[in-house]
Amino acid sequence: MTSTPYTVADVMTTQVVAVTPDTGFKDIAAAIERWKVTALPVVEGEGRVVGVVSEADLLPKEEFHDHGPGLIEQMRRLGDTAKAGSTRAENLMTTPAVTIRPDATLPQAAHLMADRHIKRLPVVDANGTLKGIVSRADLLKVFLRSDDELTADIRQNVVERLFPLSHEAVEVTVSHGIATLTGQVRDHDLIPMAERLAHSVEGVVDVHCRLEEHTEP
């Protein structure tokens, strides 16, 4: 009933810096520093994502730079000790990459990032081809929508649709992303739904629902 939810495609960055499996260690480190990112997709062929190489993947080389790991540490941290001796992306990257599709919703992307403890996701099509990258900061872009834009969205896609006969008696105000609905409506049972749908509008921080049922004099 509300406007179409924002998707990853709406907020992702389409200009993506990527490396190939044979990219060397120093070139990876230089790209991370130059582009101020924490991770890079690793692609092969026509852009198919095969992994992700991050700062964390590079750190073991520095950690074990002045001393080799002991036998127990080698056994306990096989992955890290292997990366410490690696020089190319194919041996440094985390694979398979955790990716997401462009049509995924922002809550889906946020849940995946939280569940996997990662800060950004390569965005791929059905063939696994890189289309963009979405970061935590990208997911917050919806909260940059203006109060006027949010007011219009709630009025058009919530109030007018739920209360076609009494929508003119409803006032919608938004201040700093917090929406307030006041007024009288004819169908009391729809008030909780109005509050819930207003909450679902992308960019709304909170909702104060003060709607009341209209009573005939």
ZIBELUR-V389072 format. One line per field, one symbol per residue. burial: I if it has 24 or more other C-alpha atoms within 12 Angstrom, else O. A space follows every 50 residues. Layout:
burial: ???
This chain:
burial: OIOOIIIIIIIIIOOIIIIIIOIOIOOIIOIIOOOOIIIIIIIOOOIIII IIIIIIIIOIIOOOOOOOOOOOOOOOOOOIIIIIIIIIIIIIIIOOIIII IIOIIIOOIIOIIOOOOIIIIIIIOOOIIIIIIIIIOIIIOIIOIOIOII IIIIIIIIIIOIIOOOIOOIIIIIOOIIIIIIIIIOOOOOIOOIIIIIII IIIIIIIIIOIOOOOOO
